[in-house]
Amino acid sequence: MTGTIAKSGMRSDPDDVTALDHIVDLRSDTVTRPTLEMRRAMAEAAVGDDVYGEDPTVNRLEKRAAEIFGKEAALFVPTGCMGNLIAIKSWTHHGDEVICDEKSHVNLYELASMSAIAGCMPRIARGLDGILSWKQIEEVIRPKIYYDSQTALICMENTHNMAGGTLHATASVNEICERAHDAKLKVHMDGARIFNASVALGESVRAMTKGVDSVMFCLSKGLAAPVGSMIVGSARFIEKARIYRKMFGGGMRQAGVIAAAGLLALEESPGRLHVDHENAQVLAKGIAAMPGLKIDPAKVKTNIVIFDCEGTGKNAVELCDLLREKEIWALDTATYSVRFVTHCDVDREGCERALVALGEIVGRPQTARA
Ligand SMILES: Cc1ncc(COP(=O)(O)O)c(C=O)c1O
């Protein structure tokens, strides 16, 4: 393999897939490829025109997602970004504010769509490790005064990607929802990795999201489907969301082909996420022992491992480039911050290879002296 990982994390030569099987690709859990069962289910899927509501596989997927989350309805959308945008658009008016954590995906990585398309301003709160408390939210709610822009929505991210897969405690989510509703605000959860949170907390997604008005979750990340995300909520919300999905160009036709993989992802994949969390722990502990690298393994609860490399004298891009030469792919997330994400296409051996490669670059692990 030649070339380097661009800052965006994309391979410089996307057509060069020949050596993919030797690569330990820890850039993201979005890189997972569909399982054999998914590919079979896709080939055999019953399909119809979903814009007319006639795709039986999409209808099954939406029904199952709503059941699992204990909500009235669900909608299959092409991407997590579109799901978040549809929810924001559905709950707000132009000129409203949306409270979100500084490092949240809706604030940093959705191309300002909440402003560009939904006409809203992000109102930033700073959570502890990305996790917002009611106190932090309350401080940035606008007073109900006609000459102030108005707060309409609170967005929470569970797990929080850029904070290292951190978790919202369900009691805190419930408190935020109750108080938000008292203040006539809606709550949306960006649950791209909500099943990772569910496994780490040992709680059902239904219980974890009981009070929230809408949830977006991704089938295409740790759950290993090739495409697709879902939004769930009340029947009235989904009715509105369906209109915005079409307006944003997300009305799909024989989408049963991808929904078939989504159904398997939803039913089968959460059961193996604990393996990814265990692998993330192995990585975090190994990294913590290496000279110049900083991470607190106790904070790694799910499948995202973000560590600081400033002490190595190399920046994150340089470190990722050196790792890449050893067939380990990682993502630079800030000048001195590197991210590894575990998933079903990287096993324990792959994680151990990543640690060996990292050790060769930064120096031997520091072990206690006899
Ligand atoms: C927390 C979070 N929300 C939303 C998204 C967007 O998902 P998609 O890439 O399917 O648009 C991502 C993608 O990585 C994410 O990490």
PDBQT file of the ligand as one rigid body, heavy atoms in Angstrom, charges set to zero:
ROOT
HETATM    1  C1  LIG A 401     -22.318  10.476  16.963  1.00  0.00    +0.000 C 
HETATM    2  C2  LIG A 401     -22.590  10.466  15.495  1.00  0.00    +0.000 A 
HETATM    3  N1  LIG A 401     -23.745  10.954  15.045  1.00  0.00    +0.000 NA
HETATM    4  C3  LIG A 401     -24.049  10.959  13.745  1.00  0.00    +0.000 A 
HETATM    5  C4  LIG A 401     -23.182  10.450  12.808  1.00  0.00    +0.000 A 
HETATM    6  C5  LIG A 401     -23.539  10.519  11.347  1.00  0.00    +0.000 C 
HETATM    7  O1  LIG A 401     -23.736   9.293  10.756  1.00  0.00    +0.000 OA
HETATM    8  P1  LIG A 401     -23.576   9.114   9.161  1.00  0.00    +0.000 P 
HETATM    9  O2  LIG A 401     -22.126   9.005   8.901  1.00  0.00    +0.000 OA
HETATM   10  O3  LIG A 401     -24.348   7.867   8.875  1.00  0.00    +0.000 OA
HETATM   11  O4  LIG A 401     -24.197  10.308   8.536  1.00  0.00    +0.000 OA
HETATM   12  C6  LIG A 401     -21.957   9.915  13.237  1.00  0.00    +0.000 A 
HETATM   13  C7  LIG A 401     -21.004   9.368  12.249  1.00  0.00    +0.000 C 
HETATM   14  O5  LIG A 401     -19.897   8.995  12.543  1.00  0.00    +0.000 OA
HETATM   15  C8  LIG A 401     -21.651   9.926  14.609  1.00  0.00    +0.000 A 
HETATM   16  O6  LIG A 401     -20.486   9.450  15.086  1.00  0.00    +0.000 OA
ENDROOT
TORSDOF 0
